[in-house]
Amino acid sequence: MGTPQSDLTSTRLDKWLWAARFYKTRAIAKQMIDGGKVFYNGQRTKSGKAVVLGDIIKIRQGYEEKEVKIIAIADRRRDATFAQTLYAETEQSITSREKNALARKQGILLSPASDTKPDKKQRRKIREFKERI
C-alpha cells in the first residue's frame, strides 16, 4: 500500500498534481495550470496533458518555485507519505528555494536598499532645512 501503482503509465497532469498533494482539489490544480503557475518540461500546458515518468514539472506556489521530477504515476490521492514517493525535487530547486527563503527572511527581495533614497538621519536633516527656510 505504501508503493505507487506500477500498472499506470500515464495520467492527467491535474490528477497527478492532486494525487501528489501539491493542490487540495483537482479544480484548484486545473486553475493553477491554466493560470500559468505550472510548467511541464519547460512549457505551459493544459490540465489534460498526459504525464509520464521522468518528466520535469515546475510549480510556483506563493513565493516558492519547485522543480520536481516524476518518479511514479498515481491517479488517486492517498496519504502524504505516499504522495512524497511520486516525485523527487531537483537539487537546483532545493538550493534556489533555500536561497530565496533566506533572502526573504532578510528582506532583500522585497525592499532592497536604494542608493538614492535618504536614510532616517538624512530625512531629519532635510526636514530641519526645509523648516528653516
C-alpha positions as CSV (number, residue, x, y, z in Angstrom):
1,M,0.0,0.0,0.0
2,G,3.0,2.3,0.5
3,T,4.3,2.0,-3.1
4,P,3.0,3.8,-6.1
5,Q,0.8,2.0,-8.6
6,S,3.0,0.4,-11.2
7,D,0.3,-0.5,-13.8
8,L,-0.2,3.1,-14.7
9,T,2.0,4.5,-17.5
10,S,0.4,8.0,-17.6
11,T,-2.3,10.1,-16.1
12,R,-3.6,13.7,-16.5
13,L,-1.4,16.5,-15.2
14,D,-4.1,17.9,-12.9
15,K,-4.8,14.4,-11.4
16,W,-1.1,13.8,-10.8
17,L,-0.7,17.2,-9.1
18,W,-3.7,16.5,-6.9
19,A,-2.5,13.0,-6.1
20,A,1.0,14.3,-5.2
21,R,-0.7,16.8,-2.8
22,F,0.6,20.0,-4.5
23,Y,-3.0,21.2,-4.6
24,K,-6.0,20.4,-2.4
25,T,-8.5,19.8,-5.2
26,R,-8.3,19.0,-8.9
27,A,-10.2,22.1,-9.7
28,I,-7.5,24.2,-8.0
29,A,-4.8,22.3,-9.8
30,K,-6.6,23.0,-13.1
31,Q,-6.8,26.7,-12.3
32,M,-3.1,26.8,-11.5
33,I,-2.2,25.1,-14.7
34,D,-4.5,27.3,-16.8
35,G,-3.1,30.4,-14.9
36,G,0.5,29.6,-15.9
37,K,1.7,28.6,-12.5
38,V,2.7,25.1,-13.7
39,F,5.2,24.3,-16.4
40,Y,5.6,20.9,-17.9
41,N,9.0,20.2,-19.4
42,G,9.7,23.9,-19.5
43,Q,6.4,24.8,-21.3
44,R,2.9,26.0,-20.4
45,T,0.5,23.2,-20.9
46,K,-3.1,22.1,-20.5
47,S,-4.6,20.3,-17.5
48,G,-5.4,17.2,-19.6
49,K,-1.7,16.7,-20.6
50,A,-0.6,13.1,-20.0
51,V,2.4,12.9,-17.6
52,V,4.9,10.1,-17.9
53,L,7.9,9.0,-15.8
54,G,11.0,11.2,-15.9
55,D,9.3,14.4,-16.9
56,I,10.1,17.7,-15.1
57,I,7.3,19.9,-13.6
58,K,8.0,23.4,-12.4
59,I,5.4,24.6,-9.8
60,R,5.0,28.1,-8.5
61,Q,3.3,28.3,-5.1
62,G,3.3,31.8,-3.5
63,Y,7.0,32.9,-3.2
64,E,8.3,29.3,-3.8
65,E,9.1,27.7,-7.1
66,K,9.7,24.0,-7.1
67,E,11.1,21.9,-9.9
68,V,10.2,18.2,-9.4
69,K,10.9,15.1,-11.5
70,I,8.1,12.5,-11.8
71,I,9.3,9.2,-10.4
72,A,6.0,7.4,-10.1
73,I,2.5,7.8,-11.5
74,A,-0.7,7.8,-9.5
75,D,-4.3,9.0,-10.1
76,R,-5.6,8.5,-6.6
77,R,-5.0,10.8,-3.7
78,R,-3.6,9.0,-0.6
79,D,-1.6,10.0,2.5
80,A,1.2,12.4,2.4
81,T,4.0,9.8,2.7
82,F,2.6,8.1,-0.4
83,A,2.5,11.5,-2.2
84,Q,6.2,12.1,-1.5
85,T,7.1,8.9,-3.3
86,L,5.6,10.2,-6.6
87,Y,8.3,12.9,-7.1
88,A,11.8,14.0,-6.3
89,E,12.7,17.7,-6.1
90,T,15.9,18.6,-8.1
91,E,19.0,19.8,-6.2
92,Q,19.0,23.1,-8.1
93,S,15.4,23.7,-7.0
94,I,16.2,23.0,-3.3
95,T,19.2,25.3,-3.3
96,S,17.2,28.1,-5.1
97,R,14.3,27.8,-2.7
98,E,16.6,27.9,0.4
99,K,18.5,31.0,-1.0
100,N,15.2,32.8,-1.8
101,A,13.8,31.9,1.7
102,L,16.9,33.4,3.3
103,A,16.7,36.5,1.2
104,R,13.0,36.9,2.0
105,K,13.8,36.5,5.7
106,Q,16.5,39.2,5.5
107,G,14.1,41.5,3.4
108,I,16.4,41.7,0.4
109,L,13.9,40.6,-2.2
110,L,11.0,42.8,-1.1
111,S,12.8,46.0,-0.1
112,P,16.4,46.3,-1.4
113,A,18.4,49.3,-0.1
114,S,18.4,52.1,-2.6
115,D,21.4,54.3,-3.2
116,T,19.2,57.4,-3.9
117,K,16.8,57.1,-1.0
118,P,17.8,59.0,2.1
119,D,18.1,57.2,5.4
120,K,16.4,58.4,8.6
121,K,19.2,60.8,9.7
122,Q,19.3,62.4,6.2
123,R,15.5,62.8,6.2
124,R,15.7,64.6,9.5
125,K,18.3,67.0,8.2
126,I,16.2,67.6,5.1
127,R,13.1,68.4,7.2
128,E,15.1,70.7,9.5
129,F,16.5,72.5,6.5
130,K,13.0,73.0,5.0
131,E,11.6,74.3,8.3
132,R,14.4,76.9,8.5
133,I,13.5,78.3,5.0
